Amino acid sequence: MGNRMMTVNEIWEQVRILKLEERNELINRLLMLDTDTETNEPLHDILEFEGIAAHLADEEDPQAYVNRIRDEWDKRF
């Protein structure tokens, strides 16, 4: 196919004609692809989220909380 990049549909058609063992190998290779950063470092440290939803432990009803947040969002836009 030259230097032109294949579309997902073109790749799919090629995958469909592979033998079962080749498809399984492809699946395993795809699962091993690194989709994170190049350094494999986590995007965030879990401790960064400490206290971020502390207000959820108070006495406010969950549905009332959602309604209040939606109302605040609607007022902004």
Phi and psi restraints in degrees (range 20) as a CNS / XPLOR table:
assign (resid 1 and name C) (resid 2 and name N)
       (resid 2 and name CA) (resid 2 and name C) 1.0 69.1 20.0 2
assign (resid 2 and name N) (resid 2 and name CA)
       (resid 2 and name C) (resid 3 and name N) 1.0 -151.1 20.0 2
assign (resid 2 and name C) (resid 3 and name N)
       (resid 3 and name CA) (resid 3 and name C) 1.0 -87.0 20.0 2
assign (resid 3 and name N) (resid 3 and name CA)
       (resid 3 and name C) (resid 4 and name N) 1.0 -6.4 20.0 2
assign (resid 3 and name C) (resid 4 and name N)
       (resid 4 and name CA) (resid 4 and name C) 1.0 -69.1 20.0 2
assign (resid 4 and name N) (resid 4 and name CA)
       (resid 4 and name C) (resid 5 and name N) 1.0 135.9 20.0 2
assign (resid 4 and name C) (resid 5 and name N)
       (resid 5 and name CA) (resid 5 and name C) 1.0 -75.0 20.0 2
assign (resid 5 and name N) (resid 5 and name CA)
       (resid 5 and name C) (resid 6 and name N) 1.0 142.3 20.0 2
assign (resid 5 and name C) (resid 6 and name N)
       (resid 6 and name CA) (resid 6 and name C) 1.0 -79.4 20.0 2
assign (resid 6 and name N) (resid 6 and name CA)
       (resid 6 and name C) (resid 7 and name N) 1.0 147.5 20.0 2
assign (resid 6 and name C) (resid 7 and name N)
       (resid 7 and name CA) (resid 7 and name C) 1.0 -80.4 20.0 2
assign (resid 7 and name N) (resid 7 and name CA)
       (resid 7 and name C) (resid 8 and name N) 1.0 165.8 20.0 2
assign (resid 7 and name C) (resid 8 and name N)
       (resid 8 and name CA) (resid 8 and name C) 1.0 -60.0 20.0 2
assign (resid 8 and name N) (resid 8 and name CA)
       (resid 8 and name C) (resid 9 and name N) 1.0 -40.3 20.0 2
assign (resid 8 and name C) (resid 9 and name N)
       (resid 9 and name CA) (resid 9 and name C) 1.0 -64.1 20.0 2
assign (resid 9 and name N) (resid 9 and name CA)
       (resid 9 and name C) (resid 10 and name N) 1.0 -38.9 20.0 2
assign (resid 9 and name C) (resid 10 and name N)
       (resid 10 and name CA) (resid 10 and name C) 1.0 -65.8 20.0 2
assign (resid 10 and name N) (resid 10 and name CA)
       (resid 10 and name C) (resid 11 and name N) 1.0 -41.4 20.0 2
assign (resid 10 and name C) (resid 11 and name N)
       (resid 11 and name CA) (resid 11 and name C) 1.0 -62.5 20.0 2
assign (resid 11 and name N) (resid 11 and name CA)
       (resid 11 and name C) (resid 12 and name N) 1.0 -44.3 20.0 2
assign (resid 11 and name C) (resid 12 and name N)
       (resid 12 and name CA) (resid 12 and name C) 1.0 -56.4 20.0 2
assign (resid 12 and name N) (resid 12 and name CA)
       (resid 12 and name C) (resid 13 and name N) 1.0 -45.0 20.0 2
assign (resid 12 and name C) (resid 13 and name N)
       (resid 13 and name CA) (resid 13 and name C) 1.0 -62.3 20.0 2
assign (resid 13 and name N) (resid 13 and name CA)
       (resid 13 and name C) (resid 14 and name N) 1.0 -36.5 20.0 2
assign (resid 13 and name C) (resid 14 and name N)
       (resid 14 and name CA) (resid 14 and name C) 1.0 -70.3 20.0 2
assign (resid 14 and name N) (resid 14 and name CA)
       (resid 14 and name C) (resid 15 and name N) 1.0 -39.5 20.0 2
assign (resid 14 and name C) (resid 15 and name N)
       (resid 15 and name CA) (resid 15 and name C) 1.0 -63.6 20.0 2
assign (resid 15 and name N) (resid 15 and name CA)
       (resid 15 and name C) (resid 16 and name N) 1.0 -37.9 20.0 2
assign (resid 15 and name C) (resid 16 and name N)
       (resid 16 and name CA) (resid 16 and name C) 1.0 -61.4 20.0 2
assign (resid 16 and name N) (resid 16 and name CA)
       (resid 16 and name C) (resid 17 and name N) 1.0 -25.9 20.0 2
assign (resid 16 and name C) (resid 17 and name N)
       (resid 17 and name CA) (resid 17 and name C) 1.0 -92.8 20.0 2
assign (resid 17 and name N) (resid 17 and name CA)
       (resid 17 and name C) (resid 18 and name N) 1.0 -2.2 20.0 2
assign (resid 17 and name C) (resid 18 and name N)
       (resid 18 and name CA) (resid 18 and name C) 1.0 -70.2 20.0 2
assign (resid 18 and name N) (resid 18 and name CA)
       (resid 18 and name C) (resid 19 and name N) 1.0 153.0 20.0 2
assign (resid 18 and name C) (resid 19 and name N)
       (resid 19 and name CA) (resid 19 and name C) 1.0 -69.1 20.0 2
assign (resid 19 and name N) (resid 19 and name CA)
       (resid 19 and name C) (resid 20 and name N) 1.0 157.3 20.0 2
assign (resid 19 and name C) (resid 20 and name N)
       (resid 20 and name CA) (resid 20 and name C) 1.0 -54.8 20.0 2
assign (resid 20 and name N) (resid 20 and name CA)
       (resid 20 and name C) (resid 21 and name N) 1.0 -44.4 20.0 2
assign (resid 20 and name C) (resid 21 and name N)
       (resid 21 and name CA) (resid 21 and name C) 1.0 -65.3 20.0 2
assign (resid 21 and name N) (resid 21 and name CA)
       (resid 21 and name C) (resid 22 and name N) 1.0 -34.2 20.0 2
assign (resid 21 and name C) (resid 22 and name N)
       (resid 22 and name CA) (resid 22 and name C) 1.0 -69.6 20.0 2
assign (resid 22 and name N) (resid 22 and name CA)
       (resid 22 and name C) (resid 23 and name N) 1.0 -39.2 20.0 2
assign (resid 22 and name C) (resid 23 and name N)
       (resid 23 and name CA) (resid 23 and name C) 1.0 -62.5 20.0 2
assign (resid 23 and name N) (resid 23 and name CA)
       (resid 23 and name C) (resid 24 and name N) 1.0 -42.2 20.0 2
assign (resid 23 and name C) (resid 24 and name N)
       (resid 24 and name CA) (resid 24 and name C) 1.0 -62.9 20.0 2
assign (resid 24 and name N) (resid 24 and name CA)
       (resid 24 and name C) (resid 25 and name N) 1.0 -39.4 20.0 2
assign (resid 24 and name C) (resid 25 and name N)
       (resid 25 and name CA) (resid 25 and name C) 1.0 -64.4 20.0 2
assign (resid 25 and name N) (resid 25 and name CA)
       (resid 25 and name C) (resid 26 and name N) 1.0 -41.3 20.0 2
assign (resid 25 and name C) (resid 26 and name N)
       (resid 26 and name CA) (resid 26 and name C) 1.0 -62.3 20.0 2
assign (resid 26 and name N) (resid 26 and name CA)
       (resid 26 and name C) (resid 27 and name N) 1.0 -43.7 20.0 2
assign (resid 26 and name C) (resid 27 and name N)
       (resid 27 and name CA) (resid 27 and name C) 1.0 -59.5 20.0 2
assign (resid 27 and name N) (resid 27 and name CA)
       (resid 27 and name C) (resid 28 and name N) 1.0 -46.2 20.0 2
assign (resid 27 and name C) (resid 28 and name N)
       (resid 28 and name CA) (resid 28 and name C) 1.0 -61.5 20.0 2
assign (resid 28 and name N) (resid 28 and name CA)
       (resid 28 and name C) (resid 29 and name N) 1.0 -40.6 20.0 2
assign (resid 28 and name C) (resid 29 and name N)
       (resid 29 and name CA) (resid 29 and name C) 1.0 -66.4 20.0 2
assign (resid 29 and name N) (resid 29 and name CA)
       (resid 29 and name C) (resid 30 and name N) 1.0 -40.1 20.0 2
assign (resid 29 and name C) (resid 30 and name N)
       (resid 30 and name CA) (resid 30 and name C) 1.0 -63.7 20.0 2
assign (resid 30 and name N) (resid 30 and name CA)
       (resid 30 and name C) (resid 31 and name N) 1.0 -38.8 20.0 2
assign (resid 30 and name C) (resid 31 and name N)
       (resid 31 and name CA) (resid 31 and name C) 1.0 -67.2 20.0 2
assign (resid 31 and name N) (resid 31 and name CA)
       (resid 31 and name C) (resid 32 and name N) 1.0 -24.3 20.0 2
assign (resid 31 and name C) (resid 32 and name N)
       (resid 32 and name CA) (resid 32 and name C) 1.0 -87.0 20.0 2
assign (resid 32 and name N) (resid 32 and name CA)
       (resid 32 and name C) (resid 33 and name N) 1.0 -7.2 20.0 2
assign (resid 32 and name C) (resid 33 and name N)
       (resid 33 and name CA) (resid 33 and name C) 1.0 -59.5 20.0 2
assign (resid 33 and name N) (resid 33 and name CA)
       (resid 33 and name C) (resid 34 and name N) 1.0 138.4 20.0 2
assign (resid 33 and name C) (resid 34 and name N)
       (resid 34 and name CA) (resid 34 and name C) 1.0 -89.2 20.0 2
assign (resid 34 and name N) (resid 34 and name CA)
       (resid 34 and name C) (resid 35 and name N) 1.0 109.1 20.0 2
assign (resid 34 and name C) (resid 35 and name N)
       (resid 35 and name CA) (resid 35 and name C) 1.0 -99.4 20.0 2
assign (resid 35 and name N) (resid 35 and name CA)
       (resid 35 and name C) (resid 36 and name N) 1.0 -1.5 20.0 2
assign (resid 35 and name C) (resid 36 and name N)
       (resid 36 and name CA) (resid 36 and name C) 1.0 -86.9 20.0 2
assign (resid 36 and name N) (resid 36 and name CA)
       (resid 36 and name C) (resid 37 and name N) 1.0 -158.5 20.0 2
assign (resid 36 and name C) (resid 37 and name N)
       (resid 37 and name CA) (resid 37 and name C) 1.0 -69.5 20.0 2
assign (resid 37 and name N) (resid 37 and name CA)
       (resid 37 and name C) (resid 38 and name N) 1.0 162.8 20.0 2
assign (resid 37 and name C) (resid 38 and name N)
       (resid 38 and name CA) (resid 38 and name C) 1.0 -62.7 20.0 2
assign (resid 38 and name N) (resid 38 and name CA)
       (resid 38 and name C) (resid 39 and name N) 1.0 -27.7 20.0 2
assign (resid 38 and name C) (resid 39 and name N)
       (resid 39 and name CA) (resid 39 and name C) 1.0 -89.1 20.0 2
assign (resid 39 and name N) (resid 39 and name CA)
       (resid 39 and name C) (resid 40 and name N) 1.0 -1.7 20.0 2
assign (resid 39 and name C) (resid 40 and name N)
       (resid 40 and name CA) (resid 40 and name C) 1.0 62.4 20.0 2
assign (resid 40 and name N) (resid 40 and name CA)
       (resid 40 and name C) (resid 41 and name N) 1.0 19.5 20.0 2
assign (resid 40 and name C) (resid 41 and name N)
       (resid 41 and name CA) (resid 41 and name C) 1.0 -84.3 20.0 2
assign (resid 41 and name N) (resid 41 and name CA)
       (resid 41 and name C) (resid 42 and name N) 1.0 145.5 20.0 2
assign (resid 41 and name C) (resid 42 and name N)
       (resid 42 and name CA) (resid 42 and name C) 1.0 -62.3 20.0 2
assign (resid 42 and name N) (resid 42 and name CA)
       (resid 42 and name C) (resid 43 and name N) 1.0 150.2 20.0 2
assign (resid 42 and name C) (resid 43 and name N)
       (resid 43 and name CA) (resid 43 and name C) 1.0 -67.9 20.0 2
assign (resid 43 and name N) (resid 43 and name CA)
       (resid 43 and name C) (resid 44 and name N) 1.0 -32.6 20.0 2
assign (resid 43 and name C) (resid 44 and name N)
       (resid 44 and name CA) (resid 44 and name C) 1.0 -142.3 20.0 2
assign (resid 44 and name N) (resid 44 and name CA)
       (resid 44 and name C) (resid 45 and name N) 1.0 149.1 20.0 2
assign (resid 44 and name C) (resid 45 and name N)
       (resid 45 and name CA) (resid 45 and name C) 1.0 -84.7 20.0 2
assign (resid 45 and name N) (resid 45 and name CA)
       (resid 45 and name C) (resid 46 and name N) 1.0 137.1 20.0 2
assign (resid 45 and name C) (resid 46 and name N)
       (resid 46 and name CA) (resid 46 and name C) 1.0 -57.5 20.0 2
assign (resid 46 and name N) (resid 46 and name CA)
       (resid 46 and name C) (resid 47 and name N) 1.0 -29.5 20.0 2
assign (resid 46 and name C) (resid 47 and name N)
       (resid 47 and name CA) (resid 47 and name C) 1.0 -68.5 20.0 2
assign (resid 47 and name N) (resid 47 and name CA)
       (resid 47 and name C) (resid 48 and name N) 1.0 -17.7 20.0 2
assign (resid 47 and name C) (resid 48 and name N)
       (resid 48 and name CA) (resid 48 and name C) 1.0 -63.2 20.0 2
assign (resid 48 and name N) (resid 48 and name CA)
       (resid 48 and name C) (resid 49 and name N) 1.0 -23.5 20.0 2
assign (resid 48 and name C) (resid 49 and name N)
       (resid 49 and name CA) (resid 49 and name C) 1.0 -93.2 20.0 2
assign (resid 49 and name N) (resid 49 and name CA)
       (resid 49 and name C) (resid 50 and name N) 1.0 3.2 20.0 2
assign (resid 49 and name C) (resid 50 and name N)
       (resid 50 and name CA) (resid 50 and name C) 1.0 -58.6 20.0 2
assign (resid 50 and name N) (resid 50 and name CA)
       (resid 50 and name C) (resid 51 and name N) 1.0 127.3 20.0 2
assign (resid 50 and name C) (resid 51 and name N)
       (resid 51 and name CA) (resid 51 and name C) 1.0 77.0 20.0 2
assign (resid 51 and name N) (resid 51 and name CA)
       (resid 51 and name C) (resid 52 and name N) 1.0 2.6 20.0 2
assign (resid 51 and name C) (resid 52 and name N)
       (resid 52 and name CA) (resid 52 and name C) 1.0 -66.1 20.0 2
assign (resid 52 and name N) (resid 52 and name CA)
       (resid 52 and name C) (resid 53 and name N) 1.0 -27.7 20.0 2
assign (resid 52 and name C) (resid 53 and name N)
       (resid 53 and name CA) (resid 53 and name C) 1.0 -124.6 20.0 2
assign (resid 53 and name N) (resid 53 and name CA)
       (resid 53 and name C) (resid 54 and name N) 1.0 32.6 20.0 2
assign (resid 53 and name C) (resid 54 and name N)
       (resid 54 and name CA) (resid 54 and name C) 1.0 -59.5 20.0 2
assign (resid 54 and name N) (resid 54 and name CA)
       (resid 54 and name C) (resid 55 and name N) 1.0 -31.8 20.0 2
assign (resid 54 and name C) (resid 55 and name N)
       (resid 55 and name CA) (resid 55 and name C) 1.0 -63.7 20.0 2
assign (resid 55 and name N) (resid 55 and name CA)
       (resid 55 and name C) (resid 56 and name N) 1.0 -18.4 20.0 2
assign (resid 55 and name C) (resid 56 and name N)
       (resid 56 and name CA) (resid 56 and name C) 1.0 -71.4 20.0 2
assign (resid 56 and name N) (resid 56 and name CA)
       (resid 56 and name C) (resid 57 and name N) 1.0 -14.2 20.0 2
assign (resid 56 and name C) (resid 57 and name N)
       (resid 57 and name CA) (resid 57 and name C) 1.0 -87.4 20.0 2
assign (resid 57 and name N) (resid 57 and name CA)
       (resid 57 and name C) (resid 58 and name N) 1.0 -3.3 20.0 2
assign (resid 57 and name C) (resid 58 and name N)
       (resid 58 and name CA) (resid 58 and name C) 1.0 -78.1 20.0 2
assign (resid 58 and name N) (resid 58 and name CA)
       (resid 58 and name C) (resid 59 and name N) 1.0 -167.3 20.0 2
assign (resid 58 and name C) (resid 59 and name N)
       (resid 59 and name CA) (resid 59 and name C) 1.0 -86.8 20.0 2
assign (resid 59 and name N) (resid 59 and name CA)
       (resid 59 and name C) (resid 60 and name N) 1.0 0.2 20.0 2
assign (resid 59 and name C) (resid 60 and name N)
       (resid 60 and name CA) (resid 60 and name C) 1.0 -68.6 20.0 2
assign (resid 60 and name N) (resid 60 and name CA)
       (resid 60 and name C) (resid 61 and name N) 1.0 135.7 20.0 2
assign (resid 60 and name C) (resid 61 and name N)
       (resid 61 and name CA) (resid 61 and name C) 1.0 -62.6 20.0 2
assign (resid 61 and name N) (resid 61 and name CA)
       (resid 61 and name C) (resid 62 and name N) 1.0 134.4 20.0 2
assign (resid 61 and name C) (resid 62 and name N)
       (resid 62 and name CA) (resid 62 and name C) 1.0 -56.2 20.0 2
assign (resid 62 and name N) (resid 62 and name CA)
       (resid 62 and name C) (resid 63 and name N) 1.0 -42.4 20.0 2
assign (resid 62 and name C) (resid 63 and name N)
       (resid 63 and name CA) (resid 63 and name C) 1.0 -67.6 20.0 2
assign (resid 63 and name N) (resid 63 and name CA)
       (resid 63 and name C) (resid 64 and name N) 1.0 -37.3 20.0 2
assign (resid 63 and name C) (resid 64 and name N)
       (resid 64 and name CA) (resid 64 and name C) 1.0 -64.0 20.0 2
assign (resid 64 and name N) (resid 64 and name CA)
       (resid 64 and name C) (resid 65 and name N) 1.0 -38.1 20.0 2
assign (resid 64 and name C) (resid 65 and name N)
       (resid 65 and name CA) (resid 65 and name C) 1.0 -61.8 20.0 2
assign (resid 65 and name N) (resid 65 and name CA)
       (resid 65 and name C) (resid 66 and name N) 1.0 -47.9 20.0 2
assign (resid 65 and name C) (resid 66 and name N)
       (resid 66 and name CA) (resid 66 and name C) 1.0 -61.8 20.0 2
assign (resid 66 and name N) (resid 66 and name CA)
       (resid 66 and name C) (resid 67 and name N) 1.0 -44.4 20.0 2
assign (resid 66 and name C) (resid 67 and name N)
       (resid 67 and name CA) (resid 67 and name C) 1.0 -60.9 20.0 2
assign (resid 67 and name N) (resid 67 and name CA)
       (resid 67 and name C) (resid 68 and name N) 1.0 -42.1 20.0 2
assign (resid 67 and name C) (resid 68 and name N)
       (resid 68 and name CA) (resid 68 and name C) 1.0 -63.7 20.0 2
assign (resid 68 and name N) (resid 68 and name CA)
       (resid 68 and name C) (resid 69 and name N) 1.0 -44.3 20.0 2
assign (resid 68 and name C) (resid 69 and name N)
       (resid 69 and name CA) (resid 69 and name C) 1.0 -63.9 20.0 2
assign (resid 69 and name N) (resid 69 and name CA)
       (resid 69 and name C) (resid 70 and name N) 1.0 -42.1 20.0 2
assign (resid 69 and name C) (resid 70 and name N)
       (resid 70 and name CA) (resid 70 and name C) 1.0 -62.0 20.0 2
assign (resid 70 and name N) (resid 70 and name CA)
       (resid 70 and name C) (resid 71 and name N) 1.0 -43.5 20.0 2
assign (resid 70 and name C) (resid 71 and name N)
       (resid 71 and name CA) (resid 71 and name C) 1.0 -61.7 20.0 2
assign (resid 71 and name N) (resid 71 and name CA)
       (resid 71 and name C) (resid 72 and name N) 1.0 -42.7 20.0 2
assign (resid 71 and name C) (resid 72 and name N)
       (resid 72 and name CA) (resid 72 and name C) 1.0 -62.1 20.0 2
assign (resid 72 and name N) (resid 72 and name CA)
       (resid 72 and name C) (resid 73 and name N) 1.0 -41.0 20.0 2
assign (resid 72 and name C) (resid 73 and name N)
       (resid 73 and name CA) (resid 73 and name C) 1.0 -65.4 20.0 2
assign (resid 73 and name N) (resid 73 and name CA)
       (resid 73 and name C) (resid 74 and name N) 1.0 -43.8 20.0 2
assign (resid 73 and name C) (resid 74 and name N)
       (resid 74 and name CA) (resid 74 and name C) 1.0 -61.7 20.0 2
assign (resid 74 and name N) (resid 74 and name CA)
       (resid 74 and name C) (resid 75 and name N) 1.0 -36.5 20.0 2
assign (resid 74 and name C) (resid 75 and name N)
       (resid 75 and name CA) (resid 75 and name C) 1.0 -67.9 20.0 2
assign (resid 75 and name N) (resid 75 and name CA)
       (resid 75 and name C) (resid 76 and name N) 1.0 -28.1 20.0 2
assign (resid 75 and name C) (resid 76 and name N)
       (resid 76 and name CA) (resid 76 and name C) 1.0 -74.7 20.0 2
assign (resid 76 and name N) (resid 76 and name CA)
       (resid 76 and name C) (resid 77 and name N) 1.0 -31.0 20.0 2
